[in-house]
Amino acid sequence: MSQAIRNHRANLATIAALAMFSRGLEPEFPLAVHQQLNRLTGPARDDGAQVRQLTGLLWCSIDNDDSRDLDQLTVCEVDATGRLRLLVAIADVDALVKKDSPVDAHAHHNTTSVYTSARSFPMLPELLCTDLTSLAPHADRLAVVVQMDFSAAGVLADATIYRALVRNQAQLAYDAVSAWLQGEAPMPPAVQAVAGLDAQLRLQDQLAQLLRSLRLASGALQFETFQPRAVFEGNRIADIRLQEHNRARQLIEEFMIATNGCTARFLMAHGATSLRRVVRSPERWQRIVELAHGYGAKLPAQPDAAKLEHFLARQHRLAPASFPDLSLEIIKLMGSGEYVVERQGEPAIGHFGLAVQDYMHSTAPNRRYPDLVTQRLLKAVLAGSPPPYTLSELGELALHCTGQEDAARKVERQMRKSEAALLLHDSVGKVFRAIVSGVNTQGIWVRIFAPPAEGRLVGELPDARLGQLLQVRLLSTSVERGFIDFARDRAH
């Protein structure tokens, strides 16, 4: 592979498109979608009495530095008694993307946006997801608002849902907000520019940490997964850095979990069938018990999220370097999340990892199709209209979305491997510090620390165990296949 091609963003973009196609995902929008876009004249408008005017509130978005497909805004208020009111505005994507339209058909097929370093494959065309249906800064946009009232201790007291017109007062980034909240950096300029936004964000952070504490006390599992992101200099990949799960990410995570729970209960209370997101109680719990036993910990015979979280917290303290690999092993044994249809009166399956009983995906309709489906169900309830989907349609959607989401994850994982192979191409023969990140019947995997990358260990290593530290020598890379091969270096 020539230097010009190997270092070029276009090469990874081509591999990503082929990976999409091979997994049954469509990397390009069909002609009918472009024809539909040509008929759009601007963002959706609705002056109906149901739509509240909330453009004057201190709404803000917090997302990745480069995100433009903004799905949600947040704002928090406190009354004289200390009661906290959280409002989460979700972009009204359905207002422009109607069921069974060409844009909807493409979104239905892929079911999710796929993000890779060289090229992103948005579920919706960029004219929509980064502009007309995005909650872009300083623009009036229609939204579905979930309003939640919490006690001073963070206990949910009441919730309601309605439609509104909102305006994003500040587009903020996770890392900058987190560093400021933790006293590690000055206030971001975007916060300084809006009077009162600093106090607003500290109030949101206070509530989020309360919600997090309550959820952890209920047995929510804290994982730390390996999430590398490629860094480019122009068209050349220059580095790979780990994405930190920081305080600002926790803020949005807690608010989205609360919102999704309220949305699920709202639909159930109104007799509507819903598309839930569940992680079942682990069928392979005994394997998890055996894994914990190998670390000198004893778990009960029956699934217990609180006891599992206690074990995870202990291991995070004792062996932080290998904790991402232990996290991944537990996640695999727990089983993937899936979409299911739930009707009123049926027992909720719940989400074992989050320690919540009522959960669905509703907060990212620009990026995930189940969220757009849920939005249509919500709007039908609010309008007193018949459900937009039959029970049979929802059942088919649950299976389809679960499968396509899994395909998208595999594309993203394959591309992370190709990115690492590309960066390491000139390092063949070099020795790296590594940790054993996976051991199974298919082989042994190791993760090197600088740059953070994972590959297969070639050659015999009969005593390999998860978390074992060793020195490895890079043998070969394949950018197209995303393969990185190491051998144990016994000279070090």
ROLUM-621566 format. One record per residue (C-alpha): residue number from 1; x, y, z. Coordinates in steps of 0.2 Angstrom, whole numbers, padded with zeros to 4 digits. Example, Ala and Ser with C-alpha at 12.3 -4.5 7.8 and 13.67 -1.06 7.14 Angstrom:
% residues 2
PT num    xx    yy    zz
PT   1  0062 -0022  0039
PT   2  0068 -0005  0036
END
This chain:
% residues 492
PT num    xx    yy    zz
PT   1  0000  0000  0000
PT   2  0008  0017 -0005
PT   3  0011  0030  0007
PT   4 -0001  0042 -0001
PT   5 -0015  0030  0000
PT   6 -0011  0022  0017
PT   7 -0011  0039  0026
PT   8 -0027  0046  0017
PT   9 -0044  0048  0025
PT  10 -0052  0042  0009
PT  11 -0045  0025  0011
PT  12 -0053  0022  0028
PT  13 -0069  0030  0021
PT  14 -0069  0017  0007
PT  15 -0067  0003  0019
PT  16 -0081  0010  0030
PT  17 -0093  0010  0015
PT  18 -0089 -0008  0010
PT  19 -0091 -0013  0028
PT  20 -0108 -0005  0029
PT  21 -0113 -0014  0013
PT  22 -0107 -0031  0018
PT  23 -0117 -0029  0035
PT  24 -0133 -0026  0026
PT  25 -0133 -0007  0029
PT  26 -0135  0006  0015
PT  27 -0120  0019  0015
PT  28 -0129  0030  0002
PT  29 -0146  0039  0001
PT  30 -0156  0034 -0014
PT  31 -0163  0046 -0027
PT  32 -0180  0047 -0019
PT  33 -0173  0054 -0003
PT  34 -0164  0068 -0013
PT  35 -0180  0072 -0022
PT  36 -0189  0073 -0005
PT  37 -0176  0085  0002
PT  38 -0178  0096 -0013
PT  39 -0196  0099 -0009
PT  40 -0192  0105  0009
PT  41 -0193  0124  0012
PT  42 -0187  0126  0030
PT  43 -0189  0119  0048
PT  44 -0206  0113  0053
PT  45 -0218  0125  0060
PT  46 -0234  0123  0071
PT  47 -0243  0137  0078
PT  48 -0256  0125  0086
PT  49 -0263  0128  0104
PT  50 -0254  0112  0109
PT  51 -0237  0119  0106
PT  52 -0230  0129  0121
PT  53 -0218  0144  0118
PT  54 -0203  0140  0128
PT  55 -0189  0149  0118
PT  56 -0185  0160  0132
PT  57 -0178  0147  0144
PT  58 -0159  0144  0146
PT  59 -0159  0128  0135
PT  60 -0142  0121  0131
PT  61 -0135  0106  0122
PT  62 -0120  0096  0128
PT  63 -0112  0084  0115
PT  64 -0096  0079  0106
PT  65 -0085  0093  0100
PT  66 -0089  0090  0082
PT  67 -0108  0085  0084
PT  68 -0120  0094  0074
PT  69 -0135  0082  0074
PT  70 -0141  0089  0091
PT  71 -0156  0079  0098
PT  72 -0159  0086  0115
PT  73 -0158  0101  0126
PT  74 -0159  0102  0145
PT  75 -0164  0116  0157
PT  76 -0167  0115  0176
PT  77 -0176  0126  0189
PT  78 -0177  0125  0208
PT  79 -0192  0132  0218
PT  80 -0192  0139  0236
PT  81 -0194  0122  0244
PT  82 -0179  0115  0235
PT  83 -0189  0105  0223
PT  84 -0180  0103  0206
PT  85 -0189  0103  0189
PT  86 -0179  0096  0174
PT  87 -0185  0099  0156
PT  88 -0178  0089  0142
PT  89 -0182  0094  0125
PT  90 -0181  0081  0111
PT  91 -0180  0087  0093
PT  92 -0197  0084  0084
PT  93 -0190  0074  0069
PT  94 -0207  0067  0065
PT  95 -0213  0085  0060
PT  96 -0203  0084  0044
PT  97 -0199  0065  0042
PT  98 -0216  0057  0040
PT  99 -0220  0038  0041
PT 100 -0217  0029  0025
PT 101 -0209  0044  0016
PT 102 -0193  0040  0006
PT 103 -0182  0048  0020
PT 104 -0191  0037  0033
PT 105 -0189  0021  0022
PT 106 -0170  0024  0022
PT 107 -0170  0027  0041
PT 108 -0181  0012  0044
PT 109 -0168  0001  0034
PT 110 -0152  0007  0043
PT 111 -0161  0011  0060
PT 112 -0146  0020  0066
PT 113 -0132  0032  0062
PT 114 -0115  0024  0060
PT 115 -0100  0034  0066
PT 116 -0082  0031  0060
PT 117 -0067  0042  0060
PT 118 -0065  0045  0042
PT 119 -0084  0046  0037
PT 120 -0100  0046  0046
PT 121 -0116  0038  0039
PT 122 -0131  0048  0046
PT 123 -0147  0039  0048
PT 124 -0155  0055  0041
PT 125 -0148  0066  0027
PT 126 -0137  0080  0034
PT 127 -0149  0094  0028
PT 128 -0161  0087  0041
PT 129 -0151  0080  0055
PT 130 -0138  0094  0056
PT 131 -0150  0108  0051
PT 132 -0169  0107  0049
PT 133 -0172  0094  0063
PT 134 -0157  0098  0073
PT 135 -0159  0108  0089
PT 136 -0146  0120  0082
PT 137 -0140  0135  0092
PT 138 -0150  0151  0091
PT 139 -0164  0143  0081
PT 140 -0182  0140  0085
PT 141 -0186  0122  0083
PT 142 -0201  0111  0087
PT 143 -0198  0098  0101
PT 144 -0206  0085  0112
PT 145 -0203  0090  0130
PT 146 -0202  0079  0145
PT 147 -0205  0088  0161
PT 148 -0199  0080  0177
PT 149 -0201  0086  0195
PT 150 -0189  0079  0208
PT 151 -0188  0081  0227
PT 152 -0172  0090  0234
PT 153 -0165  0072  0237
PT 154 -0167  0068  0219
PT 155 -0183  0057  0220
PT 156 -0195  0058  0205
PT 157 -0212  0066  0211
PT 158 -0221  0069  0195
PT 159 -0218  0070  0176
PT 160 -0228  0076  0161
PT 161 -0225  0077  0142
PT 162 -0230  0090  0129
PT 163 -0225  0099  0113
PT 164 -0216  0115  0113
PT 165 -0205  0128  0103
PT 166 -0188  0129  0110
PT 167 -0171  0138  0106
PT 168 -0154  0132  0110
PT 169 -0145  0146  0119
PT 170 -0128  0137  0119
PT 171 -0120  0123  0110
PT 172 -0108  0115  0123
PT 173 -0095  0101  0122
PT 174 -0093  0087  0135
PT 175 -0074  0089  0138
PT 176 -0074  0108  0140
PT 177 -0089  0107  0152
PT 178 -0083  0093  0162
PT 179 -0066  0101  0165
PT 180 -0074  0117  0171
PT 181 -0086  0108  0182
PT 182 -0072  0099  0190
PT 183 -0061  0114  0192
PT 184 -0048  0109  0180
PT 185 -0051  0122  0167
PT 186 -0059  0140  0165
PT 187 -0077  0142  0161
PT 188 -0080  0138  0142
PT 189 -0082  0154  0132
PT 190 -0099  0148  0126
PT 191 -0105  0147  0144
PT 192 -0098  0164  0148
PT 193 -0108  0172  0133
PT 194 -0125  0168  0141
PT 195 -0130  0176  0157
PT 196 -0134  0164  0171
PT 197 -0129  0148  0161
PT 198 -0115  0144  0173
PT 199 -0127  0143  0188
PT 200 -0139  0133  0177
PT 201 -0126  0120  0172
PT 202 -0120  0118  0191
PT 203 -0138  0115  0195
PT 204 -0140  0102  0182
PT 205 -0124  0094  0188
PT 206 -0131  0094  0206
PT 207 -0146  0085  0200
PT 208 -0137  0073  0189
PT 209 -0126  0067  0203
PT 210 -0141  0065  0214
PT 211 -0149  0054  0201
PT 212 -0133  0044  0198
PT 213 -0131  0041  0217
PT 214 -0148  0034  0218
PT 215 -0146  0023  0203
PT 216 -0130  0016  0209
PT 217 -0138  0012  0226
PT 218 -0151  0002  0217
PT 219 -0138 -0008  0209
PT 220 -0134  0000  0192
PT 221 -0118 -0007  0185
PT 222 -0103  0005  0181
PT 223 -0093 -0001  0167
PT 224 -0077  0006  0159
PT 225 -0076  0001  0141
PT 226 -0062  0003  0128
PT 227 -0067  0017  0117
PT 228 -0053  0023  0106
PT 229 -0055  0038  0094
PT 230 -0044  0041  0079
PT 231 -0036  0059  0078
PT 232 -0032  0066  0060
PT 233 -0020  0079  0055
PT 234 -0027  0084  0038
PT 235 -0030  0067  0029
PT 236 -0017  0058  0039
PT 237 -0021  0048  0054
PT 238 -0009  0054  0068
PT 239 -0015  0047  0084
PT 240 -0028  0036  0093
PT 241 -0035  0043  0110
PT 242 -0046  0035  0123
PT 243 -0063  0044  0125
PT 244 -0065  0048  0144
PT 245 -0082  0045  0152
PT 246 -0082  0062  0161
PT 247 -0094  0072  0173
PT 248 -0103  0080  0158
PT 249 -0106  0064  0150
PT 250 -0113  0057  0166
PT 251 -0124  0073  0167
PT 252 -0132  0069  0150
PT 253 -0132  0050  0153
PT 254 -0142  0052  0169
PT 255 -0155  0065  0162
PT 256 -0157  0053  0147
PT 257 -0160  0038  0158
PT 258 -0173  0048  0168
PT 259 -0182  0054  0152
PT 260 -0183  0037  0144
PT 261 -0190  0030  0160
PT 262 -0204  0044  0160
PT 263 -0207  0041  0142
PT 264 -0210  0022  0144
PT 265 -0222  0025  0159
PT 266 -0231  0039  0150
PT 267 -0235  0027  0136
PT 268 -0240  0013  0147
PT 269 -0251  0024  0158
PT 270 -0260  0029  0142
PT 271 -0263  0012  0136
PT 272 -0251  0013  0122
PT 273 -0240 -0002  0116
PT 274 -0222  0003  0116
PT 275 -0205 -0002  0109
PT 276 -0194 -0005  0125
PT 277 -0175 -0006  0126
PT 278 -0171 -0021  0138
PT 279 -0156 -0030  0145
PT 280 -0163 -0046  0152
PT 281 -0157 -0054  0169
PT 282 -0141 -0063  0163
PT 283 -0145 -0082  0158
PT 284 -0126 -0084  0160
PT 285 -0125 -0078  0177
PT 286 -0116 -0094  0183
PT 287 -0102 -0089  0171
PT 288 -0101 -0072  0179
PT 289 -0100 -0080  0196
PT 290 -0086 -0091  0190
PT 291 -0077 -0076  0183
PT 292 -0079 -0066  0199
PT 293 -0072 -0082  0209
PT 294 -0056 -0081  0199
PT 295 -0054 -0064  0206
PT 296 -0057 -0070  0224
PT 297 -0075 -0063  0225
PT 298 -0091 -0073  0229
PT 299 -0107 -0068  0220
PT 300 -0124 -0076  0225
PT 301 -0131 -0090  0215
PT 302 -0146 -0079  0208
PT 303 -0143 -0063  0197
PT 304 -0140 -0048  0209
PT 305 -0135 -0032  0201
PT 306 -0130 -0023  0217
PT 307 -0118 -0037  0222
PT 308 -0111 -0037  0204
PT 309 -0108 -0018  0205
PT 310 -0099 -0021  0222
PT 311 -0088 -0033  0214
PT 312 -0085 -0021  0199
PT 313 -0081 -0007  0210
PT 314 -0068 -0017  0220
PT 315 -0059 -0023  0204
PT 316 -0059 -0005  0198
PT 317 -0050  0001  0213
PT 318 -0038 -0014  0213
PT 319 -0034 -0016  0195
PT 320 -0039  0000  0185
PT 321 -0028 -0005  0170
PT 322 -0037 -0021  0166
PT 323 -0054 -0015  0171
PT 324 -0060 -0011  0153
PT 325 -0056 -0029  0149
PT 326 -0066 -0036  0164
PT 327 -0080 -0024  0159
PT 328 -0081 -0031  0142
PT 329 -0081 -0049  0148
PT 330 -0095 -0045  0160
PT 331 -0105 -0036  0146
PT 332 -0103 -0051  0134
PT 333 -0109 -0063  0148
PT 334 -0124 -0052  0152
PT 335 -0129 -0052  0133
PT 336 -0133 -0038  0122
PT 337 -0148 -0026  0123
PT 338 -0163 -0029  0112
PT 339 -0179 -0021  0107
PT 340 -0195 -0029  0113
PT 341 -0214 -0024  0112
PT 342 -0222 -0021  0129
PT 343 -0241 -0019  0131
PT 344 -0251 -0012  0146
PT 345 -0253 -0025  0160
PT 346 -0238 -0036  0155
PT 347 -0223 -0037  0167
PT 348 -0209 -0026  0162
PT 349 -0193 -0035  0158
PT 350 -0182 -0020  0163
PT 351 -0164 -0015  0160
PT 352 -0153 -0026  0171
PT 353 -0137 -0015  0168
PT 354 -0145  0001  0172
PT 355 -0156 -0005  0187
PT 356 -0172  0002  0180
PT 357 -0188 -0007  0176
PT 358 -0195  0005  0163
PT 359 -0184  0009  0149
PT 360 -0184  0014  0131
PT 361 -0175  0024  0118
PT 362 -0183  0040  0115
PT 363 -0170  0054  0116
PT 364 -0161  0053  0099
PT 365 -0173  0053  0085
PT 366 -0160  0061  0073
PT 367 -0149  0046  0076
PT 368 -0159  0031  0081
PT 369 -0175  0024  0072
PT 370 -0183  0017  0088
PT 371 -0183  0034  0095
PT 372 -0192  0041  0080
PT 373 -0205  0027  0082
PT 374 -0207  0031  0100
PT 375 -0209  0050  0096
PT 376 -0223  0045  0084
PT 377 -0232  0035  0097
PT 378 -0230  0049  0110
PT 379 -0237  0062  0098
PT 380 -0252  0051  0094
PT 381 -0256  0050  0112
PT 382 -0254  0069  0114
PT 383 -0266  0072  0099
PT 384 -0278  0059  0104
PT 385 -0275  0050  0087
PT 386 -0275  0032  0083
PT 387 -0258  0023  0085
PT 388 -0247  0025  0070
PT 389 -0241  0007  0071
PT 390 -0250 -0010  0073
PT 391 -0244 -0023  0086
PT 392 -0237 -0033  0071
PT 393 -0228 -0018  0064
PT 394 -0220 -0015  0081
PT 395 -0215 -0033  0083
PT 396 -0206 -0033  0066
PT 397 -0198 -0016  0070
PT 398 -0191 -0023  0087
PT 399 -0182 -0038  0078
PT 400 -0176 -0027  0064
PT 401 -0169 -0013  0074
PT 402 -0160 -0026  0086
PT 403 -0152 -0034  0071
PT 404 -0147 -0018  0062
PT 405 -0140 -0010  0078
PT 406 -0129 -0025  0080
PT 407 -0123 -0024  0062
PT 408 -0119 -0005  0065
PT 409 -0109 -0009  0080
PT 410 -0099 -0022  0070
PT 411 -0095 -0009  0057
PT 412 -0089  0003  0070
PT 413 -0079 -0010  0079
PT 414 -0071 -0016  0062
PT 415 -0066  0002  0058
PT 416 -0058  0005  0075
PT 417 -0047 -0010  0071
PT 418 -0043 -0003  0053
PT 419 -0038  0014  0060
PT 420 -0027  0006  0073
PT 421 -0019 -0005  0059
PT 422 -0016  0010  0049
PT 423 -0008  0020  0063
PT 424  0003  0005  0067
PT 425  0008  0000  0050
PT 426  0026  0008  0051
PT 427  0029  0000  0068
PT 428  0030 -0018  0063
PT 429  0045 -0026  0073
PT 430  0043 -0014  0088
PT 431  0040 -0020  0106
PT 432  0025 -0013  0116
PT 433  0019 -0015  0134
PT 434  0002 -0024  0133
PT 435 -0011 -0032  0144
PT 436 -0021 -0048  0140
PT 437 -0038 -0042  0135
PT 438 -0047 -0058  0130
PT 439 -0045 -0077  0132
PT 440 -0057 -0089  0123
PT 441 -0057 -0104  0112
PT 442 -0054 -0093  0097
PT 443 -0038 -0086  0103
PT 444 -0029 -0074  0115
PT 445 -0030 -0055  0112
PT 446 -0019 -0041  0120
PT 447 -0021 -0022  0121
PT 448 -0006 -0011  0120
PT 449 -0007  0006  0129
PT 450  0002  0018  0118
PT 451 -0007  0020  0106
PT 452 -0022  0011  0113
PT 453 -0025 -0003  0101
PT 454 -0030 -0022  0102
PT 455 -0024 -0036  0092
PT 456 -0022 -0055  0092
PT 457 -0008 -0064  0100
PT 458  0001 -0077  0089
PT 459  0010 -0091  0096
PT 460  0007 -0102  0112
PT 461  0004 -0094  0128
PT 462 -0004 -0108  0139
PT 463 -0004 -0098  0155
PT 464 -0013 -0082  0148
PT 465 -0025 -0074  0160
PT 466 -0036 -0059  0158
PT 467 -0027 -0044  0165
PT 468 -0009 -0052  0163
PT 469  0004 -0039  0159
PT 470  0017 -0043  0146
PT 471  0029 -0037  0132
PT 472  0023 -0040  0114
PT 473  0031 -0037  0097
PT 474  0021 -0031  0082
PT 475  0022 -0044  0068
PT 476  0010 -0038  0055
PT 477 -0005 -0027  0051
PT 478 -0019 -0027  0038
PT 479 -0029 -0011  0036
PT 480 -0042 -0018  0025
PT 481 -0046 -0033  0036
PT 482 -0043 -0023  0053
PT 483 -0030 -0037  0058
PT 484 -0016 -0033  0070
PT 485 -0005 -0048  0075
PT 486  0007 -0048  0090
PT 487  0019 -0061  0097
PT 488  0026 -0062  0115
PT 489  0043 -0054  0116
PT 490  0052 -0065  0129
PT 491  0068 -0054  0127
PT 492  0060 -0041  0138
END
